[in-house]
């Protein structure tokens, strides 16, 4: 869970607890809290604050409901209609295929795999995976390679092309050692020298 989502969840829980808690105390007339509730109710800002808290609670519940309705269920599957019948591939089978592809690379581990399958007539399959790269470096190149491999393997396995593959690398960057930094710096310097050398070579050739 990202920092923003965690913050929103904390705000939602606090607002729900306070807003619903005050209403519950009034509804059940819990005597130990009645003096405090009566004092709060006498404040000019009480009803505005209560309305804001209940509004946040209602909005949070609506977001949770929409997310629950739109999120593919665990039993979602890829269903392909054919002239002689239909072919069904479950999400679990697709997720397992993605894990095999990722963990076929030494040191890599698929922390999570999600498959989104939209539309029944013309399915659009999108794959989301979080990967711990381990000791692997140059994640840009590794990510591009994995995207191609996952799309090709799942497409061949399921018999339907993959629309998109989204990869998020997670974990500690302990592979970035001083030796790695020196090697990366040297590559950058060499690339800069070649870039500056090309115009000079072109000018010399023009003469």
Residue frames relative to the residue before (quaternion, step in Angstrom):
aa qw qx qy qz dx dy dz
X 1.0000 0.0000 0.0000 0.0000 0.00 0.00 0.00
X 0.4185 -0.7260 0.4932 0.2334 3.57 -0.84 1.02
X 0.6920 -0.4953 0.3338 0.4055 3.54 -1.30 0.33
X 0.6647 0.5018 -0.3139 0.4558 3.60 0.94 -0.84
X 0.6549 0.5026 -0.3142 0.4688 3.58 0.95 -0.85
X 0.6357 0.5254 -0.3282 0.4606 3.58 1.01 -0.80
X 0.6430 0.5197 -0.3155 0.4657 3.58 1.01 -0.85
X 0.6595 0.5007 -0.3104 0.4670 3.59 0.93 -0.90
X 0.6456 0.5192 -0.3265 0.4550 3.58 0.99 -0.77
X 0.6402 0.5174 -0.3219 0.4678 3.58 1.00 -0.82
X 0.6497 0.5104 -0.3143 0.4675 3.60 0.95 -0.90
X 0.6517 0.5243 -0.3108 0.4515 3.58 0.97 -0.89
X 0.6780 0.4910 -0.2980 0.4588 3.59 0.88 -0.93
X 0.6624 0.5003 -0.3083 0.4647 3.59 0.93 -0.91
X 0.6673 0.5008 -0.3033 0.4604 3.59 0.90 -0.92
X 0.6548 0.5107 -0.3143 0.4601 3.58 0.96 -0.85
X 0.6601 0.5182 -0.3105 0.4463 3.57 0.93 -0.91
X 0.7082 0.4538 -0.2678 0.4699 3.58 0.85 -0.96
X 0.7000 0.4892 -0.2842 0.4357 3.57 0.79 -1.04
X 0.7205 0.4128 -0.2483 0.4989 3.57 0.80 -1.00
X 0.6117 0.5739 -0.3535 0.4141 3.60 1.07 -0.70
X 0.6490 0.5055 -0.3180 0.4713 3.60 0.96 -0.83
X 0.6631 0.4960 -0.3086 0.4681 3.58 0.93 -0.86
X 0.6429 0.5213 -0.3243 0.4580 3.57 1.01 -0.80
X 0.6438 0.5204 -0.3257 0.4567 3.59 0.98 -0.83
X 0.6657 0.4836 -0.3013 0.4819 3.60 1.02 -0.77
X 0.6626 0.5327 -0.3057 0.4286 3.55 0.95 -0.89
X 0.7638 0.3500 -0.1875 0.5089 3.56 0.88 -0.96
X 0.3285 -0.7877 0.4726 0.2197 3.59 1.33 0.01
X 0.1279 0.8038 -0.5639 0.1400 3.55 0.78 1.07
X 0.4378 -0.7743 0.3940 0.2314 3.55 -0.25 1.33
X 0.6507 0.5270 -0.3582 0.4129 3.67 0.80 -0.80
X 0.7348 0.4134 -0.2380 0.4823 3.60 1.10 -0.62
X 0.4833 0.7087 -0.4295 0.2822 3.61 1.17 -0.35
X 0.6524 0.4994 -0.3575 0.4440 3.69 0.83 -0.72
X 0.6621 0.4989 -0.3100 0.4654 3.58 0.97 -0.84
X 0.6521 0.5069 -0.3148 0.4676 3.58 1.00 -0.84
X 0.6439 0.5203 -0.3231 0.4586 3.57 0.99 -0.81
X 0.6379 0.5154 -0.3256 0.4705 3.57 1.03 -0.76
X 0.6556 0.5030 -0.3113 0.4694 3.58 0.96 -0.87
X 0.6627 0.5211 -0.3107 0.4391 3.57 0.93 -0.90
X 0.6513 0.5213 -0.3164 0.4516 3.58 1.17 -0.46
X 0.5483 0.6068 -0.3999 0.4138 3.58 1.25 -0.20
X 0.5342 -0.6621 0.4147 0.3229 3.63 -0.92 0.83
X 0.7115 0.4539 -0.2627 0.4676 3.59 1.12 -0.56
X 0.4200 0.7551 -0.4466 0.2325 3.60 1.25 -0.19
X 0.7243 0.4524 -0.2675 0.4462 3.59 0.72 -1.06
X 0.6124 0.5280 -0.3526 0.4711 3.58 1.10 -0.62
X 0.6648 0.4990 -0.3042 0.4654 3.58 0.91 -0.93
X 0.6533 0.5125 -0.3142 0.4603 3.59 0.96 -0.85
X 0.6431 0.5179 -0.3206 0.4642 3.58 1.01 -0.80
X 0.6425 0.5137 -0.3222 0.4685 3.60 1.01 -0.79
X 0.6587 0.5101 -0.3090 0.4587 3.59 0.93 -0.90
X 0.6812 0.4673 -0.2911 0.4826 3.59 0.91 -0.85
X 0.6098 0.5444 -0.3498 0.4576 3.59 1.12 -0.62
X 0.6457 0.5035 -0.3140 0.4806 3.57 0.99 -0.85
X 0.6392 0.5276 -0.3184 0.4601 3.58 0.99 -0.83
X 0.6712 0.4942 -0.2993 0.4644 3.59 0.91 -0.91
X 0.6551 0.5074 -0.3133 0.4639 3.59 0.97 -0.86
X 0.6529 0.5181 -0.3141 0.4545 3.59 0.95 -0.85
X 0.6595 0.4987 -0.3057 0.4721 3.58 0.96 -0.85
X 0.6311 0.5287 -0.3324 0.4601 3.59 1.06 -0.73
X 0.6509 0.5097 -0.3131 0.4675 3.59 0.97 -0.86
X 0.6450 0.5145 -0.3195 0.4661 3.58 0.98 -0.85
X 0.6526 0.5181 -0.3110 0.4572 3.59 1.00 -0.84
X 0.6637 0.4968 -0.3052 0.4685 3.59 0.90 -0.94
X 0.6524 0.5146 -0.3120 0.4607 3.59 0.97 -0.86
X 0.6605 0.5094 -0.3078 0.4577 3.58 0.99 -0.83
X 0.6873 0.4821 -0.2845 0.4628 3.58 1.03 -0.79
X 0.7291 0.4400 -0.2417 0.4651 3.59 1.03 -0.78
X 0.6048 0.5744 -0.3635 0.4150 3.59 1.14 -0.50
X 0.4816 -0.6695 0.4699 0.3147 3.61 -0.84 0.89
X 0.4445 -0.6956 0.4983 0.2651 3.58 -0.97 0.82
X 0.6669 -0.5099 0.3625 0.4047 3.53 -1.29 0.31
X 0.7017 0.4475 -0.2673 0.4856 3.57 1.16 -0.52
X 0.3707 0.7193 -0.5067 0.2975 3.61 1.23 0.22
X 0.0497 -0.8107 0.5830 -0.0209 3.52 -1.09 0.67
X 0.4589 -0.6247 0.5487 0.3133 3.52 -1.35 0.24
X 0.0374 -0.8103 0.5842 -0.0269 3.56 -0.59 1.16
X 0.0852 -0.8015 0.5918 -0.0045 3.55 -0.64 1.16
X 0.2768 -0.7689 0.5585 0.1424 3.55 -0.68 1.13
X 0.0604 -0.7829 0.6191 -0.0022 3.55 -0.93 0.98
X 0.6761 -0.4920 0.3512 0.4213 3.56 -1.26 0.32
X 0.7553 0.3860 -0.2088 0.4867 3.58 0.98 -0.81
X 0.7889 -0.1826 0.1255 0.5732 3.59 1.23 0.20
X 0.5119 -0.6233 0.4766 0.3497 3.57 -0.97 -0.83
X 0.2520 -0.7310 0.6151 0.1545 3.54 -1.32 0.44
X 0.0837 -0.8026 0.5906 0.0107 3.56 -0.81 1.01
X 0.0505 -0.7675 0.6391 0.0021 3.55 -0.95 1.01
X 0.3587 -0.7647 0.4945 0.2051 3.58 -0.63 1.10
X 0.6311 -0.5267 0.4130 0.3921 3.55 -1.28 0.39
X 0.6218 0.5582 -0.3484 0.4248 3.58 0.99 -0.79
X 0.6484 0.5132 -0.3181 0.4636 3.57 1.00 -0.80
X 0.6581 0.4996 -0.3071 0.4723 3.58 0.99 -0.83
X 0.6479 0.5173 -0.3147 0.4621 3.59 0.96 -0.87
X 0.6446 0.5196 -0.3181 0.4618 3.56 0.99 -0.82
X 0.6294 0.5356 -0.3283 0.4574 3.58 1.04 -0.77
X 0.6480 0.5123 -0.3160 0.4667 3.57 0.96 -0.88
X 0.6458 0.5232 -0.3232 0.4526 3.60 0.94 -0.85
X 0.6444 0.5227 -0.3243 0.4543 3.58 0.96 -0.83
X 0.6476 0.5158 -0.3199 0.4607 3.58 0.99 -0.84
X 0.6857 0.4902 -0.2881 0.4544 3.58 0.84 -1.01
X 0.7550 0.4046 -0.2189 0.4673 3.56 0.77 -1.03
X 0.4782 0.6241 -0.4477 0.4259 3.54 1.33 0.19
X 0.6203 0.4800 -0.3359 0.5215 3.57 1.30 -0.26
X 0.5048 -0.6958 0.4215 0.2888 3.54 -0.65 1.12
X 0.8284 0.2249 -0.1907 0.4762 3.54 -0.89 1.02
X 0.6350 0.5290 -0.3425 0.4469 3.61 1.20 -0.26
X 0.0663 -0.7924 0.6061 0.0177 3.54 -1.15 0.70
X 0.3522 -0.7252 0.5543 0.2070 3.57 -0.91 0.95
X 0.2797 -0.7865 0.5305 0.1474 3.58 -0.36 1.25
X 0.7847 -0.1106 0.0833 0.6042 3.58 1.03 -0.76
X 0.1032 -0.7734 0.6238 0.0453 3.54 -1.20 0.64
X 0.0163 -0.7830 0.6217 -0.0120 3.56 -0.84 1.01
X 0.1507 -0.7791 0.6053 0.0624 3.54 -1.05 0.84
X 0.1271 -0.7808 0.6098 0.0474 3.55 -0.80 1.06
X 0.0470 -0.7958 0.6036 -0.0155 3.56 -0.71 1.11
X 0.0457 -0.8206 0.5688 -0.0315 3.56 -0.41 1.25
X 0.8151 0.2283 -0.2068 0.4906 3.54 -1.17 0.73
X 0.3239 -0.7683 0.5246 0.1720 3.57 -0.90 0.92
X 0.6853 0.4917 -0.3016 0.4446 3.58 0.92 -0.83
X 0.7810 0.0618 -0.0193 0.6211 3.56 0.95 -0.90
X 0.1951 -0.8425 0.4884 0.1169 3.60 0.33 1.24
X 0.1428 -0.7459 0.6450 0.0848 3.52 -1.13 0.80
X 0.1343 -0.8261 0.5471 0.0160 3.53 -0.48 1.25
X 0.0246 -0.7855 0.6174 -0.0342 3.54 -0.77 1.13
X 0.1772 -0.7966 0.5746 0.0615 3.55 -0.91 0.98
X 0.0942 -0.7656 0.6358 0.0273 3.55 -1.00 0.96
X 0.0950 0.8089 -0.5749 0.0788 3.59 -0.73 0.97
X 0.2342 -0.7356 0.6229 0.1267 3.55 -1.11 0.84
X 0.0833 -0.8346 0.5435 -0.0336 3.54 -0.64 1.20
X 0.2749 -0.7002 0.6341 0.1794 3.52 -1.09 0.84
X 0.2930 -0.8118 0.4760 0.1691 3.62 -0.34 1.19
X 0.3764 -0.7349 0.4935 0.2733 3.59 1.19 -0.23
X 0.7926 -0.2635 0.2256 0.5015 3.55 -0.80 -1.05
X 0.4508 0.6897 -0.4555 0.3371 3.59 1.25 0.17
X 0.1991 -0.7777 0.5897 0.0882 3.55 -1.05 0.84
X 0.7543 0.3634 -0.2847 0.4669 3.56 -1.37 -0.06
X 0.0076 0.8746 -0.4836 0.0345 3.51 0.82 1.12
X 0.5504 0.6007 -0.4066 0.4134 3.60 1.14 -0.41
X 0.6941 0.4529 -0.2652 0.4927 3.56 0.91 -0.97
X 0.6501 0.5159 -0.3169 0.4591 3.56 0.97 -0.87
X 0.6529 0.5269 -0.3161 0.4430 3.59 0.98 -0.83
X 0.6529 0.5082 -0.3112 0.4675 3.58 0.96 -0.87
X 0.6479 0.5156 -0.3127 0.4654 3.57 1.01 -0.84
X 0.6652 0.5015 -0.3024 0.4632 3.57 0.96 -0.88
X 0.6064 0.5571 -0.3559 0.4418 3.59 1.02 -0.77
X 0.6752 0.4883 -0.2906 0.4703 3.57 0.88 -0.95
X 0.6775 0.5007 -0.2978 0.4490 3.58 0.90 -0.92
X 0.6630 0.5002 -0.3114 0.4618 3.59 0.92 -0.88
X 0.6631 0.5067 -0.3105 0.4551 3.58 0.89 -0.94
X 0.6850 0.4830 -0.2909 0.4614 3.60 0.89 -0.92
X 0.6930 0.4873 -0.2879 0.4466 3.59 0.86 -0.94
X 0.6848 0.4615 -0.2923 0.4823 3.58 0.85 -0.93
X 0.6261 0.5448 -0.3391 0.4430 3.58 1.01 -0.76
X 0.6803 0.4662 -0.2837 0.4892 3.57 0.98 -0.87
X 0.6597 0.5250 -0.3052 0.4428 3.58 1.01 -0.84
X 0.7688 0.3678 -0.1878 0.4882 3.57 0.84 -1.01
X 0.4198 -0.7208 0.4643 0.2978 3.59 1.17 -0.34
X 0.7075 0.3491 -0.2501 0.5612 3.56 1.25 0.49
X 0.5025 -0.6846 0.4265 0.3114 3.63 -0.82 0.90
X 0.4289 -0.6723 0.5453 0.2582 3.53 -1.23 0.62
X 0.4244 -0.7279 0.4824 0.2394 3.57 -0.81 1.00
X 0.7919 -0.1324 0.1255 0.5828 3.61 0.90 -0.90
X 0.1655 -0.7510 0.6319 0.0963 3.54 -1.25 0.62
X 0.0895 -0.7953 0.5994 0.0137 3.57 -0.67 1.13
X 0.0913 -0.8093 0.5803 -0.0057 3.56 -0.70 1.16
X 0.0572 -0.7649 0.6411 0.0250 3.57 -1.01 0.90
X 0.2380 -0.7662 0.5829 0.1281 3.56 -0.67 1.12
X 0.0480 -0.7947 0.6050 -0.0131 3.57 -0.85 1.01
X 0.5619 0.6131 -0.4372 0.3423 3.56 -1.29 0.11
X 0.6528 -0.5213 0.3911 0.3861 3.54 -1.35 0.04
X 0.3800 -0.7212 0.5369 0.2174 3.55 -1.09 0.79
X 0.1410 0.8366 -0.5181 0.1085 3.58 0.85 0.97
X 0.5314 0.6259 -0.4094 0.3978 3.58 1.29 -0.11
X 0.6049 0.5555 -0.3572 0.4448 3.59 1.22 -0.44
X 0.0366 0.8012 -0.5868 0.1115 3.52 0.08 1.40
X 0.6810 -0.4546 0.3481 0.4566 3.63 -1.21 0.13
X 0.6328 0.5312 -0.3371 0.4514 3.59 1.02 -0.74
X 0.6459 0.5122 -0.3159 0.4699 3.57 1.00 -0.82
X 0.6441 0.5253 -0.3158 0.4577 3.58 1.00 -0.86
X 0.6555 0.5039 -0.3122 0.4678 3.59 0.95 -0.85
X 0.6520 0.5120 -0.3165 0.4611 3.57 0.97 -0.83
X 0.6636 0.5014 -0.3043 0.4643 3.58 0.96 -0.89
X 0.6421 0.5225 -0.3188 0.4616 3.59 1.02 -0.81
X 0.6448 0.5218 -0.3170 0.4600 3.56 1.00 -0.83
X 0.6379 0.5195 -0.3264 0.4654 3.58 0.98 -0.79
X 0.6529 0.5114 -0.3128 0.4630 3.57 0.96 -0.87
X 0.6530 0.5064 -0.3156 0.4665 3.59 0.97 -0.84
X 0.6503 0.5155 -0.3144 0.4610 3.60 0.96 -0.87
X 0.6493 0.5128 -0.3168 0.4637 3.56 1.00 -0.83
X 0.6452 0.5146 -0.3190 0.4659 3.59 1.01 -0.80
X 0.6419 0.5198 -0.3225 0.4624 3.61 0.99 -0.80
X 0.6602 0.4983 -0.3131 0.4666 3.58 0.95 -0.85
X 0.6360 0.5358 -0.3290 0.4475 3.57 1.04 -0.79
X 0.6964 0.4512 -0.2738 0.4863 3.58 0.99 -0.81
X 0.6444 0.5444 -0.3267 0.4263 3.57 1.12 -0.60
X 0.5950 0.6089 -0.3626 0.3792 3.59 1.05 -0.65
X 0.6759 0.4627 -0.3275 0.4710 3.68 0.81 -0.79
X 0.6334 0.5301 -0.3376 0.4516 3.59 1.02 -0.77
X 0.6593 0.5009 -0.3077 0.4687 3.57 0.99 -0.82
X 0.6390 0.5234 -0.3225 0.4623 3.57 1.05 -0.75
X 0.6502 0.5050 -0.3200 0.4688 3.60 1.00 -0.78
X 0.6463 0.5181 -0.3206 0.4594 3.58 0.99 -0.82
X 0.6574 0.5045 -0.3129 0.4641 3.57 1.00 -0.79
X 0.6388 0.5436 -0.3274 0.4351 3.58 1.09 -0.69
X 0.6290 0.5313 -0.3380 0.4558 3.54 1.15 -0.58
